[in-house]
């Protein structure tokens, strides 16, 4: 189980300030660009659209501080890219919200990940803005 937070505007406090994230390392992937079959409109069903995906993973320092400078001691960036690519390969998805939630759930299933932030944005929807998108934040509930 996890608690969720969805961005609603600038007046909402950042989930990155959550006290359970103290002592975590942020591992991130920014602007991962993929052609994705996404959208609910008829014109969006004819082919893939350019989608940019950002992921932040929050991993406790105890689970992400290498002692021997080896990759198997940390959460690997390849994990993030592989999870996204596998989800996108499953086929058309209607909503960015659905895709964000699916990716977040898969990231949060990693035993070392305490929290995840996923955002997606379509940069080619409107000519008068940089992008339209969605962001979600999920935090594992810690056992007492």
TAPE-V943283 format. One record per helix or strand of 2 or more residues. SS is the DSSP state (H for helix, E for strand). FROM is the first residue (numbers start at 1). TO is the last residue. If there is no record, write none. Layout:
# TAPE-V943283
<<SS FROM TO> <SS FROM TO>>
This chain:
# TAPE-V943283
<<E 2 6> <H 15 17> <H 19 21> <E 24 36> <H 42 45> <E 49 60> <H 61 63> <H 71 73> <H 77 89> <H 96 108> <E 113 122> <E 132 140>>
